[in-house]
Amino acid sequence: MADPSLTQPEAWSEIVMGNTAIVRAMAVSGTRVVTAYPGSPTPEIAEAISRIPAGERPFFFEFSTNEKVATEVAFGASINGHLACVFFKSVGLNVAADTFVQLSMMELVGGMVIVIGDDPGCNSSQNEQDNRHLARLCYTPVWEPMNPQEVHDMYLEAAAWSQAQRMPVILRLSTHVCHAKMRVRSAAFTPAQHDDTPRFDPAAGPYLPITKLVAPLKRRALEKLERTREKAETTPFLKVLPGAPGTRRGVITAGLPTASLLEVLEGVAPGLGVEGPPDVLRLGLVHPLPVRAVTDFLRSHDEVKILEELDDFLEQGIVAAAYREGLSCRIRGKEDREEWIGEYTPPKVREILHATWPDLIPSAAPATPGPSVDAPSPDVLSADVLSADVLSARAPQMCPGCGHRSAFHAIAQALAAEDITVADIGCHTLGFLPPYHMGQVLLCMGASCGIAAGLSLFQKSRRVVAFLGDSTFFHAGIPGVINALFNRHDFTLIVMENGTTAMTGHQAHAGSGENFNGPTQAISIKDLLVSLGATVCETDTYQQGKLTQLVREANEAGGFQVVIARHPCMLAHMRRETRKPGFVKRQVRILADKCDQRHVCVKRFGCPSFFLEPTGAVHVNADLCIGDGSCLQTCPSKAIAPPSAVPTKEEP
Ligand SMILES: Cc1ncc(C[n+]2csc(CCOP(=O)(O)OP(=O)(O)O)c2C)c(N)n1
């Protein structure tokens, strides 16, 4: 749905997610180029961008082929004078790292904001890495908002600082900050008048960090970081939130833990023998550390708890600063391994505070349910509403009709029990689940070919089969494929081609025939592989018998073989179909007289549309079945009737 208000010059006030608020800030700040690669918790930023009507978008946006390329495109735009932004998920920084670590040494004439969606709690990632470490590695400041309003406001401050200092800056979001909703207010602004005169000037750099040239560039990066420390001391986001009068206890925190802490402290009042809530020092920038503010706070308290999600990043800096100043304040850092793990939701913060100060928080359980779960205030709708506390947990699974399911079902029949399967990242990772058990190793996007190559060395008896999604093929898969050809490795690669980046919400990729802005040339994975000299065969995955045969032949042939297992993503397909006028819903039926209850449909094919009655009878879930018919061929007794139109319910 189009939402032109995001870019309106008049003041703006809406209840939105952090991922939408940031787009408003991009428009207000005059950001000219935005790039990304999809990954949770950030893809909704692109969804918000897509709601700005084409032609009214004040900046260029693209999904690049991966995070490294996205960072390079934004960098190129910045050194040509445009304010640029790149966004991606936590582990995206690993892919971008080789480029990212150079940026602080560059004179970023237009400014550049790097928006990272970190994922404490590992809601949708393969780890919960703390990217503050990488920021320190390359002298890059980090702003850390605690809610959507701050996402908006901090973006503006960080972008302005980046422009003024010509340095990269990080706005570090996390899952709850991206997805929480609240009323966000944005002042009126004058739309930027962009000047398209090319401004790239090699002398403004230099932009060639080699050998002896590196030292002055590094010196300049360190000077900029030191200037940013002063910014960290004076930013309005740095706040002391007073606790009980005269308290000698304090908490130093930042980002989302601040919101959880304030919620937990809400119910704490001074009582008999209890001095009441501690003072809170809330940091706006977590790197570089505002040492003056921190040491002043330590000096005025006897005991200070450092409350930070994931690693002891702030703690190390704060302890070092206290040591240098010879302070006697007792610093309470991470005291339990669990403090290193997971999201700092209000229950988690309550637990930590209870362990720290049992007199202050006598029980780890709240006296009444936390407001964010049961009674969201009208202005702040927390993502906690959708947390597992409220909804029962559901096992992840492939959608009804998913071509990957047909593929796994078919491939399972071509493999020997001892064969080794290597997974990659994408919807097809779910093949590791029962009943398929396809994928015994997994690292990160594009790693399957390299791992498979290593696994196949010095052995012939166990065939190695690697999986790779099509978006991932372009993202980081190609080098592993080329390596397999170049070094004559011996495994079968199955490219799971569904035409989209399904797992992160159907973003187009280089093989889709469209990009974010419209139609484009589709790069054929098959043609690319053939041009590289690979032996390639292909089939639609719904042709299960053929796929089994192709995988069997590939495995028997030995050497590096590629099978393309293709079927369009059915979730995307059905979304398009159901919107068409005259759409007719179709479903399969079980022919009870033919069903001999071998249950292949449930136990080996595993479509969630089928369920078993206690009697052993199989039923079709009318809410789930999409009538794709991929299940028909799996039934040995032909007891599944072809999809037929489902009568629509009578309108009342
Ligand atoms: C470095 C990195 N960037 C982004 C992601 C988020 N992500 C998870 S799977 C995936 C790609 C999935 O697309 P594809 O390979 O086509 O497989 P599909 O889900 O369509 O089966 C992405 C981008 C990630 N895990 N790691």
The ligand as a Gaussian input file, in Angstrom:
#p B3LYP/6-31G(d) Opt

LIG

1 1
 C       25.309000     -13.008000       5.376000
 C       23.834000     -13.201000       5.433000
 N       23.032000     -12.319000       4.840000
 C       21.691000     -12.482000       4.879000
 C       21.150000     -13.556000       5.535000
 C       19.633000     -13.706000       5.625000
 N       19.214000     -14.807000       4.749000
 C       18.887000     -16.012000       5.241000
 S       18.576000     -17.097000       4.027000
 C       18.810000     -15.984000       2.827000
 C       18.710000     -16.293000       1.363000
 C       17.641000     -17.223000       1.031000
 O       17.418000     -17.233000      -0.347000
 P       17.786000     -18.459000      -1.244000
 O       19.216000     -18.795000      -1.184000
 O       17.269000     -18.185000      -2.617000
 O       16.979000     -19.654000      -0.577000
 P       15.383000     -19.753000      -0.331000
 O       15.082000     -19.193000       1.007000
 O       14.721000     -19.014000      -1.448000
 O       15.097000     -21.203000      -0.367000
 C       19.133000     -14.766000       3.378000
 C       19.363000     -13.564000       2.577000
 C       22.038000     -14.447000       6.175000
 N       21.616000     -15.498000       6.877000
 N       23.362000     -14.263000       6.099000

